[in-house]
Amino acid sequence: MKKIVNAVAVTSALISCATLASSPVMFSSVNDFNAPDNTQVSGVRLAALHGKVDTLKGVDFSIVGMSETNTTTGVNFGLFLGGSKVNQEMTGASLGIFNWNEGLTTGVNLGAVNVTNDVKGANVSFVNYSKGDTMVDVGAVNFSNESTVQVGFFNKTAKIEGVQVGIINCADNGFLPCFPIINFAK
């Protein structure tokens, strides 16, 4: 009897570990479809239309649609009109038409449009819109709540820590609220 109980306990533990383990390769699509059925990826994931997982460590490719994670460590690649959404934290790089990072980004967002919150790194895009604090924004149009450096045609922030360089530079704490060519904190 003791051997049977031990065997059941060991088997249960192994099944639990296998269920919790992350997948090395995954395909994701609409309606929370993940093959294999898992919420974690440590390797490569391909998302078509809309794929969603909790944690990704590795490379995430999105094709014609949105790849969504809660946390990403690695690289998001948007292929053929693909974009990425990270709900909590991203460390690495997001490279796509549209990069949407709700939490903390440590790294770089490179795309046509970046919508971010807090960025310890750089946003490089045609349009950068951030609800939080960014280190570097480079684009045609840059909006943020706080920023250290903004370079673009039009730059707008509530609080500039460093400098804005562009055709029109607006900062609520700037030496002037709006000034051409360069603006910095007063």
C-alpha positions as CSV (number, residue, x, y, z in Angstrom):
1,M,0.0,0.0,0.0
2,K,2.8,2.4,0.9
3,K,4.4,1.8,-2.6
4,I,1.1,2.6,-4.3
5,V,0.7,5.9,-2.3
6,N,4.3,6.8,-3.1
7,A,3.8,6.1,-6.8
8,V,0.6,8.1,-6.9
9,A,2.4,11.0,-5.1
10,V,5.4,11.0,-7.5
11,T,3.1,10.7,-10.6
12,S,1.0,13.6,-9.4
13,A,4.1,15.7,-8.8
14,L,5.4,15.0,-12.2
15,I,2.1,15.8,-13.9
16,S,1.9,19.0,-11.9
17,C,5.4,20.0,-13.0
18,A,4.7,19.2,-16.6
19,T,1.5,21.3,-16.5
20,L,3.3,24.3,-15.0
21,A,6.3,24.1,-17.3
22,S,6.5,26.5,-20.2
23,S,6.4,25.5,-23.8
24,P,9.6,25.9,-26.0
25,V,7.5,26.4,-29.2
26,M,3.9,27.7,-29.5
27,F,1.3,28.8,-32.0
28,S,-1.5,31.2,-30.7
29,S,-4.6,32.6,-32.3
30,V,-8.1,33.9,-31.5
31,N,-10.3,32.8,-28.6
32,D,-7.2,32.0,-26.4
33,F,-6.1,29.2,-28.6
34,N,-2.6,28.0,-27.8
35,A,-0.9,24.9,-29.2
36,P,0.3,23.4,-27.0
37,D,-2.3,24.5,-24.4
38,N,-0.1,26.5,-22.0
39,T,0.2,30.1,-20.7
40,Q,4.0,30.3,-20.7
41,V,6.5,30.2,-23.5
42,S,10.3,29.9,-23.1
43,G,11.4,29.9,-26.7
44,V,9.5,30.9,-29.8
45,R,5.8,31.8,-30.3
46,L,3.9,32.6,-33.5
47,A,0.7,34.5,-33.0
48,A,-1.9,35.0,-35.8
49,L,-4.7,37.5,-35.6
50,H,-4.7,37.6,-31.8
51,G,-2.7,35.3,-29.6
52,K,-2.5,35.7,-25.8
53,V,-0.2,34.1,-23.1
54,D,0.8,35.1,-19.6
55,T,4.6,34.9,-19.9
56,L,6.9,34.9,-22.8
57,K,10.7,34.5,-22.6
58,G,12.3,34.4,-26.0
59,V,11.0,35.6,-29.4
60,D,7.4,36.4,-30.2
61,F,6.3,36.7,-33.9
62,S,2.9,38.3,-34.6
63,I,1.3,37.9,-38.1
64,V,-1.5,40.2,-39.2
65,G,-2.8,41.1,-35.8
66,M,-1.8,41.4,-32.1
67,S,0.4,39.3,-29.9
68,E,-0.5,39.8,-26.3
69,T,1.4,38.9,-23.1
70,N,1.4,40.0,-19.5
71,T,5.2,39.8,-19.2
72,T,7.8,39.5,-22.0
73,T,11.5,39.1,-21.8
74,G,13.0,39.0,-25.2
75,V,11.9,40.3,-28.6
76,N,8.4,41.0,-30.1
77,F,8.5,41.0,-33.9
78,G,5.5,42.2,-35.8
79,L,5.4,40.6,-39.3
80,F,2.9,41.5,-42.0
81,L,1.0,44.1,-40.1
82,G,1.6,42.5,-36.7
83,G,1.9,44.3,-33.4
84,S,2.4,43.6,-29.8
85,K,0.7,44.4,-26.5
86,V,2.4,43.8,-23.1
87,N,0.1,44.4,-20.2
88,Q,2.6,44.5,-17.3
89,E,6.3,44.4,-18.0
90,M,8.6,44.1,-21.1
91,T,12.3,43.7,-21.0
92,G,14.0,43.7,-24.5
93,A,12.7,45.0,-27.8
94,S,9.3,45.4,-29.5
95,L,9.7,45.8,-33.2
96,G,6.4,46.2,-35.1
97,I,3.9,48.4,-36.8
98,F,2.1,49.0,-33.4
99,N,3.7,48.5,-30.0
100,W,1.4,48.8,-27.0
101,N,3.1,48.4,-23.6
102,E,0.9,49.2,-20.6
103,G,3.4,48.7,-17.8
104,L,7.2,49.1,-17.5
105,T,9.3,48.8,-20.6
106,T,13.1,48.3,-20.2
107,G,14.6,48.4,-23.6
108,V,13.4,49.7,-26.9
109,N,10.1,50.1,-28.8
110,L,10.7,50.5,-32.5
111,G,7.6,50.9,-34.8
112,A,5.2,53.1,-36.6
113,V,3.2,53.9,-33.4
114,N,4.3,53.2,-29.8
115,V,1.8,53.6,-27.0
116,T,3.5,53.1,-23.7
117,N,3.5,53.9,-20.0
118,D,6.9,53.9,-18.3
119,V,10.0,53.4,-20.5
120,K,13.5,52.9,-19.3
121,G,15.1,53.0,-22.7
122,A,13.9,54.4,-26.0
123,N,10.8,54.9,-28.0
124,V,11.6,55.3,-31.7
125,S,8.6,55.7,-34.0
126,F,6.6,58.0,-36.2
127,V,4.3,58.7,-33.2
128,N,5.2,58.0,-29.6
129,Y,2.5,58.4,-27.0
130,S,3.3,57.7,-23.3
131,K,1.1,58.0,-20.2
132,G,4.1,57.8,-17.9
133,D,7.8,58.6,-17.7
134,T,10.1,58.0,-20.7
135,M,13.9,58.3,-21.0
136,V,14.2,58.9,-24.8
137,D,11.5,59.6,-27.4
138,V,12.6,59.9,-31.1
139,G,9.8,60.4,-33.6
140,A,7.9,62.9,-35.8
141,V,5.4,63.4,-32.9
142,N,6.2,62.7,-29.2
143,F,3.7,63.0,-26.3
144,S,4.5,62.0,-22.7
145,N,3.7,62.8,-19.2
146,E,7.4,63.0,-18.2
147,S,10.5,62.7,-20.4
148,T,14.2,63.1,-20.2
149,V,14.9,63.6,-23.9
150,Q,12.5,64.2,-26.8
151,V,13.6,64.6,-30.4
152,G,11.1,65.2,-33.2
153,F,9.1,67.7,-35.2
154,F,6.6,68.2,-32.4
155,N,7.4,67.3,-28.8
156,K,4.9,67.7,-25.9
157,T,5.4,66.7,-22.2
158,A,4.1,67.9,-18.9
159,K,7.6,67.6,-17.4
160,I,10.9,67.6,-19.2
161,E,13.9,66.4,-17.2
162,G,16.5,67.0,-19.9
163,V,16.0,68.6,-23.3
164,Q,13.5,68.7,-26.2
165,V,14.8,69.2,-29.7
166,G,12.5,69.9,-32.6
167,I,10.4,72.3,-34.7
168,I,7.9,72.8,-31.8
169,N,8.8,71.9,-28.2
170,C,6.2,72.2,-25.5
171,A,6.8,71.4,-21.8
172,D,4.7,72.7,-18.9
173,N,7.9,73.1,-16.9
174,G,10.0,74.4,-19.9
175,F,11.9,77.7,-19.8
176,L,9.0,78.7,-22.0
177,P,5.8,76.6,-22.3
178,C,6.4,76.2,-26.1
179,F,9.6,77.1,-28.0
180,P,11.0,76.3,-31.4
181,I,14.3,74.3,-31.9
182,I,15.1,73.6,-28.2
183,N,13.4,73.6,-24.8
184,F,14.5,72.5,-21.4
185,A,13.3,72.7,-17.7
186,K,13.4,76.1,-16.1
